[in-house]
């Protein structure tokens, strides 16, 4: 039959046969041209680490793909070197004349190899196989906080996604924080004596509306200039200027809010105050022995902002109260801060992790109700850690101050805290006292009165998600293999040092010995960041300051960014292995959170969000759509989102982001793994919700 067709074609006129051949050739050339153009797009190169210690090579097989290197050992894609025939095949260009088709085929092969390295093949037993991650030796916050299932039940909302975007119609307007602005729930509180109205009260149904932009919003000023001034229109609040301007918290100057670096206890500047603390007790060696600090009632966080100069990382927090937008000011300045309150529940941090806790006139009644709030700080402070307290009871002689000082003396003595220094700052005309937590249980056992009580052995000090406060103290770890027995290595060696309490007998998150996983995770993220994130996905890092890793494991991503002028909020989800203590041990910081609920931060406070295999797992517990709405709320206009996840989840997220008018800067998938990079725009819908957002 084929022969018959050929014979029939030969009987056609020669002119017709010629036109048929011409058409076929023309179409072929067009297809080749399109193929060459499409193959010219080069994806970012990212490889699985090739230089992990040999002990891991047998246990954790890597992909057959390899980075393309020249004779110097540099990866060619990093140096933007074109792949010449010599680089590829060991031949010179003169030794062989190539056709256009051969050159195009070779270029396409190179680019396929480069893209394959972005998401290398993963064996089921491979170390960093996120989709099959195990809990290993770590419990989850769900397990530690045994009542968590009931708490989460209200957030498990499943329904049909609706892309009919509306602006949130809420009293808070452009500053809306769903779990802190739940007016209906706050009205129903039986009491606010213990600041219950400043705690989290999340809506039963997570919001799907978008938060508006302040009028005149501008691109934030870059760090380090942002520490001293920000655009007024981005945080258009002046109450603190009126209340605290005389203490040099914040002032208005034209289009700017100016931050002179002062505070209630250091109105002549945080740098001098920071020096006074170390001079009063030299064991507080900022940036060496002391690396991770908690600042209670931080104000605009000038204390933490200036500790960056000392290589100290400060977790600052304050409630959303009459000190209007204090935490929002801090984050706009590029200083780490969260919204939280010393109320009725434990703070969302593990035990024994902070080197120093600081309170400068933070307005917390430490001495009342058996010292319950100070005992919460005791839970968070590592053995041998310091509490720095600067407040009027330390140095003033009014009756109220004298009474509080006597109560604090009795309380701290009963807690076995040692007063190691009491001094007066002659410049700021204030006093401060430094206490040190004990390093063993000897004092507890010698106490005549067993008050405060020691906590029950069954009480888990790391359980901290919706856990009520208790007026008790946990025993100091006395086993040399327990966390808290030794002080961490000095900074910066601390960053790369495997915590001594991670033993080979412990099974890590990925099913392998924990110490080896720790090092392999660090090497992995160093390669990912250097080979892909820094150059390959369209991010201008000079514009990035506030970063969040939405699902951190060992803190490897944050550690890989340490040489940049950024800080990273490491979030360990409550249903993930509880590795947050590891992150603190290496001199980084983070927080527990349930991503089925809103995060305790103002809108537009982060420059970059990173989510590594977060969303696919989260879909098993709650609807993905409101979570992406929360991502939009947290991220600043022109902020970046990087997602690594299952391909199906990547597509779902991409569709939502496109409907939000985000710019998708890059997507790539290989087998069932995908990578997405996107940038938020200034787009907001014009229409508001007809009714107030339901917040009960």
C-alpha positions as CSV (number, residue, x, y, z in Angstrom):
1,X,0.0,0.0,0.0
2,X,2.9,2.3,0.8
3,X,4.4,1.4,-2.6
4,X,1.1,2.3,-4.3
5,X,1.2,5.8,-2.7
6,X,4.7,6.3,-4.0
7,X,3.7,5.3,-7.5
8,X,0.7,7.6,-7.4
9,X,2.9,10.5,-6.2
10,X,5.3,9.9,-9.1
11,X,2.4,10.2,-11.6
12,X,1.7,13.8,-10.3
13,X,3.1,16.8,-12.4
14,X,6.7,17.6,-11.5
15,X,5.8,21.2,-10.4
16,X,3.3,19.9,-7.9
17,X,5.9,17.4,-6.5
18,X,8.4,20.2,-6.2
19,X,6.0,22.4,-4.2
20,X,5.3,19.4,-1.8
21,X,9.1,18.9,-1.1
22,X,9.5,22.7,-0.6
23,X,6.7,22.8,2.0
24,X,8.2,19.8,3.9
25,X,11.6,21.4,4.0
26,X,10.2,24.7,5.1
27,X,8.2,23.2,7.9
28,X,11.3,21.1,9.0
29,X,13.5,24.2,9.2
30,X,10.8,26.1,11.2
31,X,10.6,23.2,13.8
32,X,14.4,23.2,14.1
33,X,14.4,27.0,14.7
34,X,11.7,26.8,17.4
35,X,13.6,23.9,19.1
36,X,16.9,25.9,19.2
37,X,15.2,29.0,20.6
38,X,13.3,27.0,23.3
39,X,16.5,25.2,24.3
40,X,18.3,28.5,25.0
41,X,16.7,28.9,28.4
42,X,19.2,27.8,31.1
43,X,17.8,26.8,34.5
44,X,19.6,27.5,37.7
45,X,22.2,24.9,38.7
46,X,21.8,23.2,42.0
47,X,23.4,19.9,43.0
48,X,23.4,17.5,45.8
49,X,26.6,17.9,47.8
50,X,29.5,15.9,46.3
51,X,32.0,16.4,49.1
52,X,30.2,14.9,52.1
53,X,32.4,12.8,54.2
54,X,33.2,9.4,52.8
55,X,31.3,7.7,55.7
56,X,28.1,9.1,54.3
57,X,28.7,8.2,50.6
58,X,27.8,4.5,51.1
59,X,24.8,5.3,53.3
60,X,23.4,8.2,51.3
61,X,23.8,7.6,47.6
62,X,23.7,10.6,45.4
63,X,22.6,11.2,41.9
64,X,24.6,10.1,38.9
65,X,24.5,13.7,37.7
66,X,27.7,15.7,38.3
67,X,28.5,19.4,38.3
68,X,30.2,20.6,35.1
69,X,33.7,21.7,35.9
70,X,36.7,23.1,34.1
71,X,40.3,22.3,34.9
72,X,40.3,24.7,37.9
73,X,37.5,22.8,39.6
74,X,35.0,25.7,39.3
75,X,31.6,24.9,38.2
76,X,31.2,26.3,34.7
77,X,27.6,27.3,35.3
78,X,28.6,29.5,38.2
79,X,31.3,31.3,36.1
80,X,29.0,31.7,33.1
81,X,31.5,29.9,30.9
82,X,30.1,28.7,27.5
83,X,30.6,25.0,27.0
84,X,33.1,24.8,24.2
85,X,33.9,21.5,22.4
86,X,37.1,21.3,24.3
87,X,35.3,21.6,27.6
88,X,32.7,19.0,26.6
89,X,34.6,16.4,24.5
90,X,38.3,17.2,24.9
91,X,38.5,18.4,21.3
92,X,39.3,21.9,19.9
93,X,36.9,23.7,17.7
94,X,39.3,23.6,14.8
95,X,39.6,19.8,14.9
96,X,36.1,19.3,13.7
97,X,33.5,21.4,11.8
98,X,30.0,21.1,13.2
99,X,26.7,21.7,11.6
100,X,24.2,24.0,13.3
101,X,22.1,21.0,14.2
102,X,25.0,19.3,16.1
103,X,25.8,22.5,18.0
104,X,22.2,22.9,19.0
105,X,22.0,19.3,20.1
106,X,25.1,19.6,22.2
107,X,23.8,22.8,23.8
108,X,20.5,21.2,24.6
109,X,22.3,18.2,26.2
110,X,24.3,20.6,28.4
111,X,21.2,22.4,29.5
112,X,19.3,19.2,30.3
113,X,22.2,18.1,32.5
114,X,22.2,21.5,34.3
115,X,18.5,21.4,34.9
116,X,18.7,17.7,36.1
117,X,21.3,18.9,38.7
118,X,18.7,21.4,40.0
119,X,16.6,18.5,41.4
120,X,18.9,15.4,41.5
121,X,17.6,11.9,41.5
122,X,16.8,10.7,44.9
123,X,17.0,7.1,46.1
124,X,14.4,6.1,48.7
125,X,17.1,5.7,51.3
126,X,18.8,9.0,50.5
127,X,19.6,11.3,53.5
128,X,17.6,14.3,52.3
129,X,14.5,12.6,50.9
130,X,12.0,15.0,52.4
131,X,8.9,13.2,51.1
132,X,9.8,10.1,53.3
133,X,11.2,12.0,56.3
134,X,10.9,10.3,59.6
135,X,10.6,11.7,63.1
136,X,13.7,9.7,64.3
137,X,14.7,10.5,67.8
138,X,12.6,13.7,68.0
139,X,9.1,13.9,69.1
140,X,6.8,16.5,67.6
141,X,5.1,19.4,69.3
142,X,1.8,17.5,68.8
143,X,3.2,14.8,71.0
144,X,4.8,17.1,73.5
145,X,1.7,19.2,73.8
146,X,-0.8,16.5,74.2
147,X,-3.9,18.7,73.9
148,X,-2.9,20.0,70.5
149,X,-5.4,17.9,68.5
150,X,-8.3,19.6,70.2
151,X,-6.8,23.0,69.7
152,X,-6.3,22.4,66.0
153,X,-9.7,21.0,65.4
154,X,-11.2,24.4,64.7
155,X,-8.6,25.1,61.9
156,X,-9.3,22.0,59.8
157,X,-11.5,23.7,57.3
158,X,-12.0,22.0,54.0
159,X,-13.9,23.6,51.1
160,X,-13.9,24.8,47.5
161,X,-11.2,27.4,46.6
162,X,-12.7,30.7,45.6
163,X,-10.4,33.2,43.7
164,X,-12.9,36.0,43.9
165,X,-10.4,38.2,45.8
166,X,-11.7,40.9,48.2
167,X,-9.9,43.2,50.6
168,X,-10.4,42.4,54.3
169,X,-13.1,44.5,55.9
170,X,-11.6,44.7,59.4
171,X,-11.0,47.3,62.1
172,X,-7.2,46.8,61.9
173,X,-7.2,47.6,58.2
174,X,-3.7,47.4,56.7
175,X,-2.3,46.0,60.0
176,X,-4.6,43.0,60.3
177,X,-3.3,40.0,62.2
178,X,-6.0,37.3,62.2
179,X,-5.1,35.6,65.5
180,X,-4.5,38.8,67.5
181,X,-7.4,40.9,66.0
182,X,-10.2,38.5,66.6
183,X,-12.5,41.1,68.2
184,X,-15.5,38.7,68.7
185,X,-13.4,36.2,70.6
186,X,-11.7,38.8,72.7
187,X,-15.1,40.3,73.7
188,X,-16.2,36.9,75.0
189,X,-13.2,36.5,77.3
190,X,-14.3,36.1,81.0
191,X,-11.2,38.1,82.2
192,X,-8.2,40.0,80.9
193,X,-6.4,40.1,84.2
194,X,-3.5,38.0,82.8
195,X,-3.4,39.7,79.4
196,X,-5.6,37.0,77.8
197,X,-6.7,39.7,75.3
198,X,-3.1,39.9,74.0
199,X,-2.8,36.2,73.4
200,X,-3.7,34.2,70.3
201,X,-7.4,33.8,69.5
202,X,-7.5,32.4,65.9
203,X,-10.6,32.5,63.7
204,X,-12.5,29.3,63.5
205,X,-12.3,29.7,59.7
206,X,-9.0,31.1,58.4
207,X,-9.4,34.3,56.5
208,X,-9.2,34.3,52.7
209,X,-9.4,38.0,52.1
210,X,-6.3,40.1,51.3
211,X,-4.9,42.8,53.6
212,X,-4.8,46.3,52.0
213,X,-1.6,48.4,51.5
214,X,-1.1,51.6,53.5
215,X,-1.6,54.7,51.3
216,X,1.7,55.8,49.9
217,X,3.5,52.5,50.6
218,X,7.1,52.5,49.3
219,X,9.8,49.9,48.8
220,X,11.5,49.5,52.2
221,X,14.9,51.1,52.9
222,X,17.8,48.7,52.7
223,X,19.8,47.5,55.7
224,X,21.8,48.9,57.5
225,X,20.3,52.3,56.8
226,X,16.9,50.9,57.8
227,X,18.0,50.5,61.4
228,X,18.1,54.3,61.7
229,X,15.2,55.4,59.4
230,X,12.2,54.0,57.6
231,X,9.5,55.4,55.4
232,X,6.7,57.0,57.5
233,X,4.0,55.9,54.9
234,X,5.0,52.2,55.4
235,X,4.2,52.3,59.1
236,X,2.1,55.5,59.5
237,X,1.8,55.6,63.3
238,X,2.8,58.4,65.6
239,X,1.6,57.4,69.1
240,X,5.0,56.2,70.0
241,X,6.5,59.5,68.8
242,X,4.2,61.3,71.3
243,X,4.7,58.8,74.2
244,X,8.4,57.9,73.8
245,X,10.0,60.6,71.7
246,X,11.7,62.1,74.7
247,X,13.4,58.8,75.3
248,X,14.7,58.6,71.8
249,X,12.6,55.7,70.7
250,X,11.4,57.2,67.5
251,X,10.9,60.6,65.9
252,X,9.3,62.0,62.7
253,X,11.4,63.8,60.2
254,X,9.7,64.7,56.8
255,X,8.8,61.4,55.0
256,X,10.8,59.4,57.5
257,X,10.5,57.8,60.9
258,X,13.9,58.3,62.6
259,X,15.3,55.9,65.3
260,X,18.0,57.5,67.4
261,X,18.8,54.1,69.1
262,X,17.3,55.0,72.5
263,X,15.0,53.2,74.8
264,X,13.3,53.8,78.2
265,X,16.4,52.7,80.1
266,X,19.0,53.9,77.5
267,X,17.8,57.1,76.1
268,X,21.3,58.1,75.2
269,X,21.7,55.1,72.9
270,X,21.7,51.3,73.0
271,X,25.5,50.9,72.1
272,X,26.6,52.5,75.4
273,X,24.0,50.5,77.4
274,X,25.2,47.3,75.8
275,X,28.8,48.1,76.7
276,X,27.8,48.8,80.3
277,X,26.3,45.3,80.6
278,X,29.5,43.6,79.5
279,X,31.7,45.9,81.6
280,X,29.6,45.1,84.7
281,X,30.1,41.4,84.2
282,X,32.8,40.4,81.6
283,X,31.6,36.8,81.4
284,X,28.9,38.2,79.2
285,X,31.1,38.2,76.2
286,X,28.9,39.5,73.4
287,X,29.3,37.6,70.1
288,X,31.6,34.9,71.6
289,X,30.2,33.1,74.6
290,X,26.9,35.0,74.2
291,X,25.2,34.6,70.9
292,X,21.4,34.1,71.3
293,X,19.4,36.6,73.3
294,X,15.7,37.0,74.2
295,X,14.5,40.6,74.7
296,X,11.3,40.8,76.6
297,X,9.1,43.8,76.0
298,X,11.4,45.0,73.3
299,X,9.8,48.3,72.3
300,X,11.1,49.2,68.8
301,X,14.0,46.7,69.3
302,X,16.9,49.1,69.3
303,X,18.7,46.8,71.8
304,X,18.6,43.9,69.5
305,X,19.2,46.0,66.5
306,X,22.5,47.3,67.9
307,X,23.6,43.9,69.2
308,X,24.0,42.9,65.5
309,X,27.2,44.9,65.7
310,X,28.4,42.5,68.4
311,X,27.5,39.4,66.3
312,X,24.6,38.6,68.6
313,X,21.2,37.4,67.4
314,X,18.3,38.7,69.4
315,X,14.7,37.4,69.5
316,X,12.7,40.5,70.5
317,X,9.1,40.3,71.4
318,X,6.3,42.5,72.7
319,X,2.5,42.4,72.7
320,X,0.2,44.2,70.3
321,X,-0.9,46.9,72.8
322,X,-1.1,50.6,73.4
323,X,2.5,50.9,72.3
324,X,1.2,51.2,68.8
325,X,3.1,49.2,66.1
326,X,6.3,48.8,68.2
327,X,7.0,45.3,66.7
328,X,6.0,46.5,63.3
329,X,8.6,49.3,63.6
330,X,11.2,46.7,64.5
331,X,10.6,44.5,61.5
332,X,10.4,47.5,59.1
333,X,13.8,48.4,60.4
334,X,15.1,44.9,59.6
335,X,15.4,43.8,63.2
336,X,14.0,40.3,64.3
337,X,10.8,40.6,66.4
338,X,7.5,38.7,67.0
339,X,4.3,39.6,68.7
340,X,3.9,37.7,72.0
341,X,3.0,38.4,75.6
342,X,3.9,37.0,79.1
343,X,0.4,35.9,79.8
344,X,-1.1,32.5,80.7
345,X,0.8,30.2,78.3
346,X,4.3,29.2,77.7
347,X,6.2,31.1,75.0
348,X,6.6,29.1,71.7
349,X,10.3,28.2,72.3
350,X,12.0,25.1,73.6
351,X,13.7,24.9,77.0
352,X,17.3,25.7,77.9
353,X,18.1,27.6,74.6
354,X,18.7,31.3,75.4
355,X,22.2,32.5,76.6
356,X,20.8,35.8,77.9
357,X,17.3,37.1,78.6
358,X,17.0,40.9,78.9
359,X,14.2,43.1,80.3
360,X,14.6,46.9,80.3
361,X,11.5,48.4,82.0
362,X,9.5,45.7,80.2
363,X,6.5,46.2,82.5
364,X,6.2,42.5,83.5
365,X,5.2,41.8,87.1
366,X,7.9,39.1,87.7
367,X,7.3,38.9,91.5
368,X,3.6,38.1,91.7
369,X,1.7,34.8,91.8
370,X,4.6,32.7,92.9
371,X,6.9,34.2,90.3
372,X,5.1,32.2,87.5
373,X,6.3,34.6,84.7
374,X,9.9,34.6,85.9
375,X,9.8,30.8,86.1
376,X,8.9,30.8,82.4
377,X,12.1,32.6,81.8
378,X,13.9,30.0,83.9
379,X,12.5,27.3,81.6
380,X,14.0,29.1,78.6
381,X,17.3,30.1,80.0
382,X,20.2,27.6,79.5
383,X,22.0,26.5,82.7
384,X,24.6,29.2,83.5
385,X,22.7,31.7,81.4
386,X,22.0,35.3,82.5
387,X,19.0,37.4,83.2
388,X,19.7,41.1,82.8
389,X,17.0,43.3,84.5
390,X,17.0,47.1,84.2
391,X,14.0,48.6,85.9
392,X,13.2,51.3,88.5
393,X,13.1,48.8,91.5
394,X,16.8,48.2,91.0
395,X,17.8,51.8,91.6
396,X,14.9,54.0,92.8
397,X,13.7,54.4,96.4
398,X,10.0,54.9,96.1
399,X,7.9,52.7,98.3
400,X,6.5,50.6,95.4
401,X,10.0,50.1,94.0
402,X,11.4,49.1,97.3
403,X,8.6,46.5,97.8
404,X,9.2,45.0,94.4
405,X,12.9,44.8,94.9
406,X,12.5,42.9,98.2
407,X,10.1,40.5,96.5
408,X,12.5,39.9,93.7
409,X,15.4,39.3,96.1
410,X,13.3,36.6,97.8
411,X,12.1,35.0,94.6
412,X,15.4,34.9,92.8
413,X,17.1,33.4,95.9
414,X,14.4,30.7,96.2
415,X,15.0,30.0,92.4
416,X,18.7,29.6,93.2
417,X,19.6,32.5,90.8
418,X,22.9,34.1,91.8
419,X,23.1,37.9,91.6
420,X,26.5,38.3,89.9
421,X,26.4,42.1,89.3
422,X,24.4,45.2,90.3
423,X,25.6,48.4,88.8
424,X,24.5,51.9,87.8
425,X,24.8,53.5,84.4
426,X,26.0,57.0,85.1
427,X,25.2,58.2,81.6
428,X,21.6,57.0,81.4
429,X,21.1,57.4,85.1
430,X,19.6,53.9,85.5
431,X,20.6,50.8,87.3
432,X,20.7,47.1,86.2
433,X,21.2,43.8,87.9
434,X,22.5,40.5,86.4
435,X,21.4,37.1,87.7
436,X,22.9,33.7,86.7
437,X,20.9,30.5,86.6
438,X,22.6,27.5,88.4
439,X,24.4,24.8,86.5
440,X,23.4,22.0,88.8
441,X,20.7,20.9,91.3
442,X,22.7,21.3,94.5
443,X,21.0,24.5,95.5
444,X,17.5,23.1,94.8
445,X,18.2,20.2,97.2
446,X,19.5,22.5,100.0
447,X,16.5,24.8,100.1
448,X,14.7,24.9,103.4
449,X,11.4,25.7,101.8
450,X,10.6,23.8,98.6
451,X,9.1,26.9,96.9
452,X,8.8,27.2,94.0
453,X,8.2,23.6,93.6
454,X,10.2,21.4,91.2
455,X,8.1,20.3,88.2
456,X,6.9,16.7,88.0
457,X,9.3,14.4,86.1
458,X,6.5,13.8,83.6
459,X,6.3,17.5,82.7
460,X,8.0,18.0,79.3
461,X,9.8,21.4,79.4
462,X,9.9,21.5,75.6
463,X,6.2,21.3,75.2
464,X,5.2,24.9,74.5
465,X,2.3,25.1,72.1
466,X,-0.8,26.2,73.9
467,X,0.6,24.9,77.2
468,X,-0.5,26.7,80.4
469,X,2.2,28.2,82.6
470,X,3.1,26.4,85.8
471,X,4.7,27.8,88.9
472,X,7.5,25.2,89.0
473,X,11.1,24.7,88.0
474,X,12.6,21.9,85.9
475,X,15.7,20.1,87.2
476,X,19.0,21.0,85.6
477,X,20.3,18.2,83.3
478,X,23.2,16.4,85.0
479,X,24.0,13.6,82.5
480,X,26.9,14.6,80.3
481,X,25.1,13.4,77.2
482,X,22.0,15.5,77.9
483,X,21.3,18.8,76.3
484,X,22.1,21.7,78.7
485,X,25.0,20.0,80.5
486,X,27.7,21.8,78.6
487,X,27.7,25.4,77.2
488,X,27.9,25.5,73.4
489,X,31.1,26.3,71.5
490,X,32.0,30.0,71.1
491,X,30.7,31.8,68.1
492,X,31.3,31.4,65.1
493,X,32.6,27.9,65.6
494,X,29.2,27.1,67.2
495,X,27.5,27.4,63.8
496,X,29.2,24.4,62.3
497,X,29.8,22.3,65.5
498,X,27.6,19.2,65.8
499,X,25.8,19.4,69.1
500,X,27.5,17.1,71.6
501,X,24.2,15.6,72.6
502,X,23.5,14.3,69.1
503,X,24.8,10.8,69.4
504,X,25.3,8.1,66.7
505,X,22.8,6.0,68.5
506,X,20.1,8.6,67.8
507,X,18.1,8.2,64.6
508,X,17.8,11.5,62.9
509,X,14.9,13.0,60.9
510,X,15.8,11.1,57.7
511,X,16.4,7.8,59.4
512,X,20.2,7.9,59.7
513,X,22.6,8.7,62.6
514,X,21.8,12.2,63.8
515,X,25.4,13.7,63.9
516,X,25.9,12.6,60.2
517,X,22.6,14.0,59.2
518,X,23.4,17.3,60.8
519,X,26.6,17.7,58.8
520,X,25.1,16.4,55.6
521,X,22.2,18.8,55.9
522,X,24.5,21.7,56.3
523,X,26.6,20.7,53.2
524,X,23.4,20.2,51.2
525,X,22.1,23.6,51.9
526,X,25.4,25.3,51.3
527,X,25.4,23.8,47.8
528,X,21.8,24.6,47.2
529,X,22.3,28.3,48.2
530,X,25.6,28.8,46.4
531,X,24.7,26.9,43.2
532,X,21.1,28.0,42.8
533,X,19.6,30.5,45.2
534,X,22.3,33.2,45.1
535,X,22.5,33.4,41.3
536,X,20.0,31.2,39.5
537,X,16.5,32.2,40.4
538,X,16.4,36.0,40.0
539,X,16.7,37.2,43.6
540,X,18.5,40.4,44.3
541,X,20.0,39.6,47.7
542,X,21.0,43.1,48.5
543,X,17.3,43.9,48.8
544,X,16.7,40.9,51.2
545,X,16.9,41.4,55.0
546,X,14.1,39.6,56.8
547,X,14.0,35.9,55.9
548,X,11.8,33.1,57.1
549,X,12.4,29.3,56.7
550,X,8.8,28.1,57.0
551,X,9.9,24.5,57.7
552,X,13.3,24.3,59.1
553,X,14.9,21.0,60.2
554,X,18.5,21.5,61.4
555,X,18.8,25.1,60.4
556,X,21.0,24.3,57.4
557,X,19.4,26.9,55.1
558,X,19.8,29.7,57.7
559,X,23.4,28.6,58.3
560,X,24.2,28.7,54.6
561,X,23.1,32.4,54.5
562,X,25.2,33.5,57.5
563,X,27.7,35.4,55.3
564,X,24.9,37.6,53.9
565,X,23.4,40.6,55.7
566,X,20.2,38.8,56.5
567,X,18.6,37.1,59.5
568,X,16.4,34.0,59.3
569,X,13.4,33.1,61.4
570,X,13.5,29.3,61.6
571,X,10.0,27.9,62.0
572,X,9.6,24.3,63.2
573,X,6.0,23.3,62.5
574,X,4.2,21.6,65.5
575,X,3.7,18.4,63.5
576,X,7.4,18.1,62.4
577,X,10.2,16.5,64.4
578,X,11.2,18.8,67.2
579,X,14.6,19.9,66.1
580,X,14.4,23.5,67.2
581,X,16.8,22.9,70.1
582,X,19.4,21.9,67.5
583,X,18.9,25.3,65.7
584,X,19.5,27.2,68.9
585,X,22.5,25.1,69.9
586,X,24.3,26.2,66.7
587,X,23.7,29.9,67.4
588,X,20.6,30.5,65.3
589,X,17.0,31.0,66.5
590,X,13.5,30.1,65.7
591,X,9.9,29.4,66.8
592,X,7.3,26.7,66.9
593,X,4.2,27.4,64.8
594,X,1.1,25.7,63.4
595,X,0.7,26.8,59.7
596,X,-3.0,26.0,59.8
597,X,-3.2,29.3,61.7
598,X,-1.9,32.8,61.2
599,X,1.6,33.7,62.2
600,X,2.2,36.4,64.9
601,X,3.6,39.1,62.8
602,X,2.3,42.2,61.0
603,X,1.5,42.2,57.3
604,X,4.4,43.0,54.9
605,X,7.2,42.1,57.3
606,X,9.4,39.6,55.4
607,X,11.4,39.9,52.3
608,X,11.7,36.2,51.5
609,X,9.8,33.1,52.5
610,X,11.4,29.6,52.0
611,X,9.2,26.5,52.2
612,X,10.9,23.2,51.7
613,X,8.3,20.4,51.5
614,X,6.0,22.2,53.8
615,X,2.7,22.5,51.9
616,X,2.2,18.9,50.6
617,X,2.3,17.7,54.2
618,X,0.2,20.5,55.4
619,X,-2.6,19.7,53.0
620,X,-3.3,16.6,55.1
621,X,-4.3,18.8,58.1
622,X,-5.9,21.9,56.6
623,X,-6.8,23.6,53.4
624,X,-3.9,25.0,51.4
625,X,-5.7,28.1,50.0
626,X,-5.8,30.1,53.3
627,X,-2.2,29.2,54.0
628,X,-1.1,30.9,50.7
629,X,-3.3,33.9,51.7
630,X,-1.3,34.0,54.9
631,X,1.9,33.9,52.8
632,X,0.6,36.9,50.8
633,X,-0.1,38.7,54.1
634,X,3.3,38.2,55.6
635,X,5.4,39.0,52.5
636,X,6.3,42.5,51.4
637,X,5.4,43.8,47.9
638,X,8.3,42.6,45.7
639,X,9.1,40.0,48.3
640,X,10.1,36.5,47.1
641,X,8.8,33.0,47.8
642,X,10.8,29.8,47.1
643,X,8.9,26.6,47.3
644,X,10.4,23.1,47.0
645,X,7.7,20.4,47.0
646,X,5.8,17.7,45.2
647,X,5.0,18.7,41.6
648,X,1.2,18.5,42.1
649,X,1.4,20.9,45.1
650,X,3.7,23.3,43.1
651,X,1.1,23.5,40.4
652,X,-1.7,24.3,42.9
653,X,0.4,27.0,44.5
654,X,1.4,28.5,41.1
655,X,-2.3,28.8,40.1
656,X,-3.2,30.6,43.3
657,X,-0.2,33.0,43.0
658,X,-1.1,33.8,39.4
659,X,-4.6,34.7,40.5
660,X,-2.9,37.1,43.0
661,X,-1.0,38.7,40.1
662,X,2.3,37.5,41.4
663,X,5.2,37.2,39.0
664,X,6.3,33.6,38.6
665,X,10.1,33.9,38.0
666,X,10.9,30.3,37.7
667,X,9.4,26.8,37.9
668,X,11.0,23.5,37.3
669,X,10.1,19.9,38.0
670,X,11.7,16.5,37.7
671,X,9.8,13.3,38.3
672,X,7.6,14.2,41.3
673,X,9.8,17.0,42.7
674,X,9.3,20.7,41.9
675,X,10.8,24.1,42.5
676,X,9.0,27.4,42.3
677,X,10.3,31.0,42.7
678,X,7.8,33.8,42.7
679,X,7.6,37.5,43.4
680,X,4.7,39.4,45.0
681,X,3.5,42.5,43.3
682,X,1.7,45.6,44.6
683,X,-1.6,44.4,43.2
684,X,-4.6,44.5,45.5
685,X,-8.3,44.1,44.6
686,X,-10.4,47.2,44.7
687,X,-13.5,45.7,46.3
688,X,-13.9,45.1,50.1
689,X,-15.8,42.3,51.7
690,X,-19.4,43.3,52.1
691,X,-19.5,42.3,55.7
692,X,-16.9,42.3,58.5
693,X,-14.5,39.3,58.3
694,X,-15.8,36.5,60.5
695,X,-13.3,36.2,63.3
696,X,-14.9,34.1,65.9
